[in-house]
Amino acid sequence: MTTFDPIKQRAASDYVVGRLMYETLVGQDDDGTIVPRIAAKWDQSPTGVTFTLKKGVTCSDGKPLTASQVAASLTRYRTSSAGAAMTFGPGNTGAGTTITGDDKAGTVSVRLAAPWGELLPGLANTTTGVVCSPGLSAGDRLGTGAVGGAGTGPYELVGSERGSTYELKLREGFDAWPRYAAMPAGRPAGTLKVSVVKNESTLANQLQTGAVDFGAFTGPDAARFGRGGFTIAAAPLIRNFVAFNQREGHPGADPEIRRAVAQAIDARAFNRVFGDTGQVMTSYVDARALCVSTDASLLTKTDPAAAKKVLDGVKIELVGSNAVAQGAGNTYVQEALRAAGADVKLTNADNGTWATRVTGNQGNWDLTVFPMIYGQLARGGVHFIGEEPAKGRNFGAVDNKAFLAGYGAATTTVDQNAKCAAWQKAQKALLHANDVVPLATVNVHYVFRAGISAATPAGAFDPATLRIAE
């Protein structure tokens, strides 16, 4: 783990333990449905939302959680978290946005300076976990996990070996569980031990010998659990697509070259590189995403012969991350483009170097296989609009006015029909211009021992829902 402070979460273990220690106001279920967590209900408009808190919710020291504490925690998140702009909206970072709590009414109100229809999904993220007063006044100590009474989640930390094992105890009387449509049966564990296991083969051995009851796998070790009383749930973890450097002087600035690259690549062949276990994509997010385009006719059809007429002799600097299967997907793209006549130099970089060079645009690159972990159109779409790094996230300098217009219309309304209609137009514009070339997902496999289960809403494991069969 890197921190116990929810707004500073970076590692996978941070998110798991953070979800157990700090509750959010709402959660997000399959199909983007927003469900209660600390909040019992809410009233939303394009410029804000008012939450009514569940009665009887307490902090980890047993004291009541008040609306003013929730407001103070959200204000800290809004003013201190790097991800707050995507939660509250890029136009709501200034003093015009206010968060207030009415302790008597038990309500928390968020009022936005500019319309933003993605506020509820943003507040479902673990980084918005509510911190009680002792944690809010603790400064950097909150990140050490040593602040009593700071938590709002179902479990509190009772022991830890840094970088190895973290032990948490169920809080007596906790009753703010999420309300997913498919909640597992059984009872929550009295204690949970979260082990950090960096090698998936080691984790598989521990799962098979009974040393652990649950594990998540992205590699071939998941195949060891097809029988023997284990239950496996698979879900997309990484959404892969090709993206271009569209700045002047780079091949991607030419729409005909972008189209030819799309013609040279076969998403089904890319999926086979990963054992044919993923999902071929029709947009830059997977098919589980709310309002995603599933119209395959919008995609440029694979046509190597047509690609060769354009790509023959074109020099391309392909830079990819080796964090997924040692960069095997990048190698496939290189070979597909070479077969179409392109002169392709591949750099399989570690994830940090790739991020600096490509998403930070601090090095030379023409094309990348982007391994996106976001499963929402709005959060992923920021990579194709706005300012370039370091001020913005538009790493490829995409200038697609129709996509920008659709993005704006989709993210400023709370009417679901209007939102999806706008997203369909936006995705059509992006795919028509071949600003992205959808590939396939790399899945995570959640493996449970017999008698253990948990919810995986929208494909994301929620550790607060771990249950033991009665």
DRENSE-677842 format. One line per field, with one value per residue (C-alpha): chain; residue number from 0; x, y, z. Coordinates in nm, 2 decimals, padded with zeros to 4 digits. Each point is the difference from the previous one (the first is absolute). Layout:
// DRENSE-677842
chain <- A  ...
resi <- NUM  ...
xx <- X  ...
yy <- Y  ...
zz <- Z  ...
This chain:
// DRENSE-677842
chain <- A  A  A  A  A  A  A  A  A  A  A  A  A  A  A  A  A  A  A  A  A  A  A  A  A  A  A  A  A  A  A  A  A  A  A  A  A  A  A  A  A  A  A  A  A  A  A  A  A  A  A  A  A  A  A  A  A  A  A  A  A  A  A  A  A  A  A  A  A  A  A  A  A  A  A  A  A  A  A  A  A  A  A  A  A  A  A  A  A  A  A  A  A  A  A  A  A  A  A  A  A  A  A  A  A  A  A  A  A  A  A  A  A  A  A  A  A  A  A  A  A  A  A  A  A  A  A  A  A  A  A  A  A  A  A  A  A  A  A  A  A  A  A  A  A  A  A  A  A  A  A  A  A  A  A  A  A  A  A  A  A  A  A  A  A  A  A  A  A  A  A  A  A  A  A  A  A  A  A  A  A  A  A  A  A  A  A  A  A  A  A  A  A  A  A  A  A  A  A  A  A  A  A  A  A  A  A  A  A  A  A  A  A  A  A  A  A  A  A  A  A  A  A  A  A  A  A  A  A  A  A  A  A  A  A  A  A  A  A  A  A  A  A  A  A  A  A  A  A  A  A  A  A  A  A  A  A  A  A  A  A  A  A  A  A  A  A  A  A  A  A  A  A  A  A  A  A  A  A  A  A  A  A  A  A  A  A  A  A  A  A  A  A  A  A  A  A  A  A  A  A  A  A  A  A  A  A  A  A  A  A  A  A  A  A  A  A  A  A  A  A  A  A  A  A  A  A  A  A  A  A  A  A  A  A  A  A  A  A  A  A  A  A  A  A  A  A  A  A  A  A  A  A  A  A  A  A  A  A  A  A  A  A  A  A  A  A  A  A  A  A  A  A  A  A  A  A  A  A  A  A  A  A  A  A  A  A  A  A  A  A  A  A  A  A  A  A  A  A  A  A  A  A  A  A  A  A  A  A  A  A  A  A  A  A  A  A  A  A  A  A  A  A  A  A  A  A  A  A  A  A  A  A  A  A  A  A  A  A  A  A  A  A  A  A  A  A  A  A  A  A  A  A  A  A  A  A  A  A  A  A  A  A  A  A  A  A  A  A  A
resi <- 0  1  2  3  4  5  6  7  8  9  10  11  12  13  14  15  16  17  18  19  20  21  22  23  24  25  26  27  28  29  30  31  32  33  34  35  36  37  38  39  40  41  42  43  44  45  46  47  48  49  50  51  52  53  54  55  56  57  58  59  60  61  62  63  64  65  66  67  68  69  70  71  72  73  74  75  76  77  78  79  80  81  82  83  84  85  86  87  88  89  90  91  92  93  94  95  96  97  98  99  100  101  102  103  104  105  106  107  108  109  110  111  112  113  114  115  116  117  118  119  120  121  122  123  124  125  126  127  128  129  130  131  132  133  134  135  136  137  138  139  140  141  142  143  144  145  146  147  148  149  150  151  152  153  154  155  156  157  158  159  160  161  162  163  164  165  166  167  168  169  170  171  172  173  174  175  176  177  178  179  180  181  182  183  184  185  186  187  188  189  190  191  192  193  194  195  196  197  198  199  200  201  202  203  204  205  206  207  208  209  210  211  212  213  214  215  216  217  218  219  220  221  222  223  224  225  226  227  228  229  230  231  232  233  234  235  236  237  238  239  240  241  242  243  244  245  246  247  248  249  250  251  252  253  254  255  256  257  258  259  260  261  262  263  264  265  266  267  268  269  270  271  272  273  274  275  276  277  278  279  280  281  282  283  284  285  286  287  288  289  290  291  292  293  294  295  296  297  298  299  300  301  302  303  304  305  306  307  308  309  310  311  312  313  314  315  316  317  318  319  320  321  322  323  324  325  326  327  328  329  330  331  332  333  334  335  336  337  338  339  340  341  342  343  344  345  346  347  348  349  350  351  352  353  354  355  356  357  358  359  360  361  362  363  364  365  366  367  368  369  370  371  372  373  374  375  376  377  378  379  380  381  382  383  384  385  386  387  388  389  390  391  392  393  394  395  396  397  398  399  400  401  402  403  404  405  406  407  408  409  410  411  412  413  414  415  416  417  418  419  420  421  422  423  424  425  426  427  428  429  430  431  432  433  434  435  436  437  438  439  440  441  442  443  444  445  446  447  448  449  450  451  452  453  454  455  456  457  458  459  460  461  462  463  464  465  466  467  468  469
xx <- 00.00  00.10  -00.25  -00.31  -00.12  -00.28  00.07  00.37  -00.08  00.23  00.06  -00.25  00.03  -00.07  -00.34  -00.09  00.09  -00.14  -00.34  -00.01  00.09  -00.18  -00.35  -00.12  -00.33  -00.11  00.12  -00.02  -00.17  -00.02  -00.13  00.12  -00.28  00.07  -00.08  00.00  00.29  00.02  -00.28  -00.35  -00.13  00.09  -00.15  00.21  00.00  00.27  00.14  00.01  -00.14  -00.14  00.06  -00.21  00.22  -00.10  -00.09  00.22  00.33  00.30  00.37  00.24  00.01  -00.37  -00.09  -00.28  00.10  -00.14  -00.09  00.25  00.28  -00.09  00.00  00.34  00.14  -00.13  00.14  00.34  -00.03  -00.11  00.28  00.28  -00.05  00.15  -00.31  -00.25  -00.04  -00.15  -00.24  -00.13  00.07  00.29  -00.20  -00.07  00.35  -00.04  -00.18  -00.33  -00.06  -00.12  -00.06  -00.21  -00.14  -00.32  00.04  -00.36  -00.15  00.28  00.06  00.31  -00.03  00.25  -00.06  00.20  00.11  -00.05  -00.22  00.16  -00.20  00.27  00.00  -00.17  00.23  00.30  -00.11  -00.02  00.38  00.19  00.21  -00.31  -00.03  -00.13  00.25  -00.12  00.12  00.30  00.14  -00.07  00.21  00.28  00.19  00.25  -00.06  -00.32  00.21  00.17  -00.33  00.07  -00.29  -00.28  -00.35  00.07  -00.17  -00.36  00.02  -00.10  00.35  00.28  00.37  00.13  00.34  00.24  00.34  00.09  00.00  -00.10  -00.33  -00.27  -00.26  -00.34  -00.28  -00.38  -00.15  -00.29  -00.34  00.12  -00.31  00.09  00.07  -00.03  -00.32  00.11  -00.26  00.21  00.11  00.16  -00.17  00.17  00.16  00.29  00.32  00.09  00.36  00.16  00.37  00.11  00.33  00.21  00.12  00.19  00.04  -00.31  00.15  00.07  -00.35  -00.14  00.20  -00.13  -00.36  00.03  00.15  -00.26  00.23  -00.23  -00.37  00.00  00.23  00.00  00.19  00.07  00.24  -00.02  00.00  -00.38  -00.03  00.10  -00.34  -00.24  -00.11  00.04  -00.26  00.13  -00.23  00.14  -00.15  00.16  -00.02  00.19  00.29  00.19  -00.16  00.25  -00.01  00.25  00.05  00.20  00.23  -00.19  00.25  00.15  00.28  -00.13  -00.17  -00.31  -00.07  -00.11  -00.36  00.08  00.29  -00.22  -00.26  00.27  00.13  -00.35  -00.03  00.33  -00.11  -00.24  -00.14  -00.09  00.36  00.11  -00.24  00.16  00.33  -00.16  -00.15  -00.32  -00.13  -00.08  -00.28  00.04  -00.09  -00.21  00.10  00.26  -00.18  -00.14  -00.36  -00.09  00.03  -00.32  -00.08  00.29  -00.03  -00.04  -00.04  00.28  -00.09  00.17  00.34  00.24  00.01  00.32  00.15  00.37  00.02  -00.15  00.22  00.32  -00.08  00.03  00.24  00.27  00.33  -00.16  00.22  -00.19  00.14  -00.22  00.03  -00.19  -00.01  00.14  -00.21  -00.26  00.14  00.34  -00.12  -00.13  -00.29  00.25  00.20  -00.31  -00.08  00.36  -00.01  -00.34  00.13  00.32  -00.20  -00.17  00.34  00.06  00.35  -00.09  00.24  -00.15  00.09  -00.15  00.05  -00.08  -00.33  00.16  00.22  -00.29  -00.22  00.27  00.08  -00.35  -00.27  00.23  00.13  00.35  00.16  -00.02  -00.29  -00.24  -00.24  -00.08  -00.21  -00.18  -00.09  -00.28  -00.14  -00.30  -00.33  -00.20  -00.04  00.04  00.31  00.17  -00.11  00.21  00.30  -00.14  -00.11  00.14  00.35  00.31  00.24  00.10  -00.31  -00.24  -00.03  -00.04  00.33  -00.04  -00.12  -00.33  -00.21  -00.34  -00.26  -00.30  00.13  00.06  -00.36  -00.14  00.21  -00.12  -00.37  00.03  00.18  -00.22  -00.34  -00.15  -00.27  00.11  -00.15  00.16  00.33  00.01  -00.11  00.29  00.25  -00.10  00.07  00.33  00.12  -00.10  00.21  00.30  -00.02  -00.07  00.32  00.20  00.12  -00.02  00.02  -00.18  00.17  -00.10  -00.01  00.23  -00.21  00.05  -00.12  -00.13  00.04  -00.18  00.03  -00.31  -00.23  00.15  -00.17  -00.01  -00.16  00.18  -00.22  00.09  00.28  00.17  00.06  -00.15  00.18  -00.28  -00.23  00.21  -00.22  00.03  -00.27  -00.22
yy <- 00.00  00.36  00.17  -00.03  00.35  -00.06  00.31  -00.11  -00.36  -00.13  -00.37  -00.28  -00.09  00.37  -00.03  -00.33  00.11  00.34  -00.14  -00.20  00.30  00.29  00.00  00.21  00.17  -00.22  -00.30  -00.09  -00.32  -00.18  00.21  00.32  -00.02  00.22  -00.18  00.11  -00.03  00.27  00.19  -00.14  00.22  00.30  00.27  00.09  00.28  00.10  00.25  -00.20  -00.27  -00.02  -00.32  -00.12  -00.21  -00.34  00.02  -00.15  00.01  00.04  00.07  -00.28  00.14  -00.05  00.37  00.11  00.09  00.35  00.17  00.27  -00.26  -00.14  00.34  00.08  -00.33  00.06  00.36  -00.14  -00.24  00.27  00.23  -00.25  -00.30  -00.02  -00.18  00.25  00.18  -00.31  -00.05  00.36  00.10  00.20  00.32  -00.04  00.02  00.36  00.16  00.00  -00.36  -00.05  -00.31  00.05  -00.23  00.05  -00.21  00.04  -00.11  -00.26  00.13  00.09  00.24  00.04  00.31  00.02  00.32  -00.16  -00.30  -00.34  -00.32  -00.24  00.10  -00.31  -00.25  00.20  -00.01  -00.38  -00.03  -00.12  00.32  00.19  -00.22  00.21  00.08  00.10  00.30  -00.17  -00.09  00.34  00.17  -00.26  00.13  -00.24  -00.25  -00.11  -00.17  -00.22  -00.16  00.10  00.24  -00.14  00.10  00.11  -00.28  -00.03  -00.35  -00.34  -00.09  00.17  -00.07  -00.20  -00.11  00.03  -00.11  00.26  -00.14  -00.34  -00.06  00.23  -00.12  00.16  -00.06  00.03  00.30  -00.10  00.13  00.12  00.02  00.21  -00.28  00.07  -00.11  -00.17  -00.19  -00.32  -00.01  -00.33  -00.20  -00.08  00.21  00.24  -00.13  00.11  00.06  00.04  -00.04  00.17  -00.14  00.18  -00.28  00.14  -00.33  -00.16  -00.35  00.04  00.12  -00.30  -00.23  00.17  -00.02  -00.37  -00.09  00.20  00.27  00.26  -00.01  00.24  00.13  00.20  -00.11  00.16  -00.27  -00.38  -00.11  00.06  -00.32  -00.21  00.06  -00.13  -00.27  -00.12  00.21  00.34  00.27  00.23  00.34  00.17  00.36  00.26  00.16  00.17  00.15  00.01  00.23  00.15  00.38  00.24  00.30  00.24  00.29  00.14  -00.21  -00.33  -00.26  00.01  00.36  -00.15  -00.14  -00.24  -00.15  -00.04  -00.18  -00.22  -00.10  -00.10  -00.21  -00.18  -00.11  -00.28  00.04  -00.37  -00.09  00.24  -00.18  -00.34  00.13  -00.01  -00.35  00.12  00.07  00.37  00.18  00.16  00.37  00.23  00.32  00.12  -00.16  -00.35  -00.11  00.03  00.37  00.22  00.15  -00.18  -00.04  -00.36  00.08  -00.20  00.17  00.32  -00.17  00.01  -00.36  -00.19  00.01  -00.07  00.05  00.35  00.08  -00.09  00.26  00.27  -00.14  -00.14  00.17  00.22  00.02  -00.04  00.03  -00.24  00.04  -00.23  -00.12  -00.34  -00.02  -00.23  -00.34  00.15  00.22  -00.29  00.21  00.27  -00.26  -00.11  00.35  00.04  -00.31  00.09  00.34  -00.16  -00.24  00.30  00.15  00.24  00.05  -00.04  00.05  -00.15  00.11  -00.22  00.23  -00.05  00.16  00.31  00.07  -00.06  00.24  00.27  -00.03  -00.05  00.13  00.27  00.06  00.05  -00.22  -00.10  -00.23  -00.04  -00.28  -00.18  -00.29  00.18  -00.23  00.19  -00.11  00.23  -00.15  00.32  00.21  00.33  -00.09  -00.17  00.28  00.26  -00.14  00.13  00.36  00.31  00.11  -00.21  -00.11  00.14  00.22  -00.27  -00.36  00.02  -00.18  -00.06  00.36  -00.12  00.27  -00.15  00.27  -00.24  -00.22  00.30  00.12  -00.34  -00.04  00.34  -00.08  -00.34  00.11  00.30  -00.17  -00.24  -00.12  -00.35  -00.01  00.33  -00.11  -00.33  00.18  00.25  -00.28  -00.19  00.31  00.06  -00.36  00.00  00.31  -00.14  -00.34  00.16  00.21  -00.31  00.21  -00.33  -00.36  -00.23  -00.33  -00.23  -00.02  -00.19  -00.16  -00.05  -00.33  00.02  -00.35  -00.09  -00.31  -00.20  00.18  00.34  00.26  00.37  00.24  00.12  00.30  00.12  -00.25  00.16  -00.21  00.16  -00.14  00.14  -00.26  -00.31  -00.25  -00.34  -00.26  -00.07
zz <- 00.00  -00.05  00.22  00.22  -00.11  -00.25  -00.21  -00.06  -00.11  -00.28  00.05  -00.04  00.37  00.09  -00.17  00.17  00.35  -00.06  -00.10  00.32  00.23  -00.17  -00.14  -00.29  -00.03  -00.30  -00.20  -00.37  -00.11  -00.33  -00.29  00.19  00.25  00.31  00.33  00.36  00.24  00.27  -00.18  00.02  -00.29  -00.20  -00.22  -00.31  -00.25  -00.26  00.24  00.32  00.23  00.35  00.19  00.30  00.22  00.15  00.36  00.27  -00.20  00.22  -00.02  00.11  00.35  00.03  -00.01  -00.24  -00.36  -00.05  -00.33  00.07  00.04  -00.34  -00.15  00.15  -00.14  -00.35  00.01  00.09  -00.29  -00.24  00.09  00.04  -00.22  -00.35  -00.12  00.13  -00.34  -00.15  00.29  00.02  -00.36  -00.15  00.03  00.37  00.15  00.14  00.29  -00.19  00.10  00.36  00.23  00.31  00.27  00.20  00.31  00.11  -00.33  -00.06  -00.35  -00.20  -00.29  -00.29  -00.22  -00.32  -00.18  -00.34  -00.11  00.04  -00.04  00.12  00.37  00.13  -00.18  00.12  00.36  -00.02  -00.03  00.30  00.01  00.11  00.32  00.29  00.27  00.35  00.20  00.17  -00.34  -00.15  00.27  -00.01  -00.30  -00.14  00.29  -00.17  -00.27  00.27  00.11  00.36  00.05  00.22  -00.08  -00.36  -00.18  -00.13  -00.16  00.12  00.13  00.20  -00.01  00.29  -00.12  -00.29  -00.13  -00.25  -00.36  00.12  00.20  00.13  00.26  00.03  00.25  -00.07  00.17  00.23  -00.11  -00.35  -00.22  -00.30  -00.24  -00.37  -00.17  -00.32  -00.20  00.04  00.36  00.11  00.27  00.33  00.28  00.00  00.15  00.35  -00.11  -00.33  -00.08  -00.32  -00.13  -00.26  -00.24  -00.30  -00.19  -00.14  00.01  00.37  00.05  -00.18  00.21  00.32  -00.13  -00.08  00.34  00.19  00.13  -00.16  -00.10  -00.29  -00.27  -00.33  -00.31  -00.33  -00.12  -00.08  00.36  00.00  -00.21  00.30  00.17  -00.26  00.24  00.36  00.17  -00.11  -00.15  -00.27  -00.11  -00.30  -00.09  -00.22  00.18  -00.28  -00.31  -00.28  -00.30  -00.25  00.04  -00.21  00.04  -00.23  00.03  -00.32  -00.13  00.13  -00.22  00.22  -00.11  -00.34  00.02  -00.29  00.20  00.31  -00.22  -00.15  00.34  00.10  -00.32  00.08  00.34  00.09  00.35  00.01  -00.07  00.28  00.24  -00.10  00.13  00.35  -00.05  -00.15  00.35  -00.04  -00.17  -00.34  00.04  -00.21  00.17  00.24  00.29  00.03  -00.06  00.37  00.00  00.01  -00.34  -00.18  -00.38  -00.10  -00.37  -00.17  -00.33  00.13  00.01  -00.28  -00.15  00.00  -00.35  -00.02  -00.38  00.03  00.30  -00.20  -00.27  00.26  00.26  -00.23  00.12  00.27  00.31  00.33  00.35  00.21  00.37  00.24  00.36  00.08  00.32  -00.17  -00.12  -00.05  -00.28  -00.22  -00.13  -00.11  -00.19  -00.19  -00.11  -00.12  -00.20  -00.15  -00.11  -00.14  -00.20  -00.16  -00.09  00.28  00.15  00.37  00.29  00.32  00.35  00.28  00.30  00.36  00.10  00.16  -00.30  -00.24  00.20  00.00  -00.37  -00.14  00.24  00.12  -00.36  00.13  -00.27  -00.36  -00.10  -00.29  00.11  00.32  00.12  00.29  00.29  00.16  00.34  00.00  -00.10  -00.04  -00.31  00.17  00.20  -00.30  -00.24  00.17  -00.20  -00.32  00.09  00.15  00.06  -00.05  00.28  00.24  00.04  -00.13  -00.09  -00.38  -00.05  -00.38  -00.07  -00.15  -00.15  -00.06  00.03  -00.04  00.28  00.22  -00.06  00.07  00.31  00.13  -00.07  00.17  00.31  00.08  00.01  00.25  -00.24  -00.09  -00.34  -00.10  00.15  -00.20  -00.32  00.03  00.08  -00.31  -00.22  00.18  -00.04  -00.37  -00.06  00.18  -00.19  -00.33  00.03  00.12  00.29  00.19  -00.13  00.24  00.08  00.28  00.38  00.23  00.26  00.38  00.14  00.36  00.16  00.32  00.22  00.07  00.24  -00.08  -00.23  -00.07  -00.24  -00.31  -00.11  -00.35  00.01  00.31  00.31  00.31  00.31  00.23  -00.15  00.09  00.16  00.16  -00.07  00.30
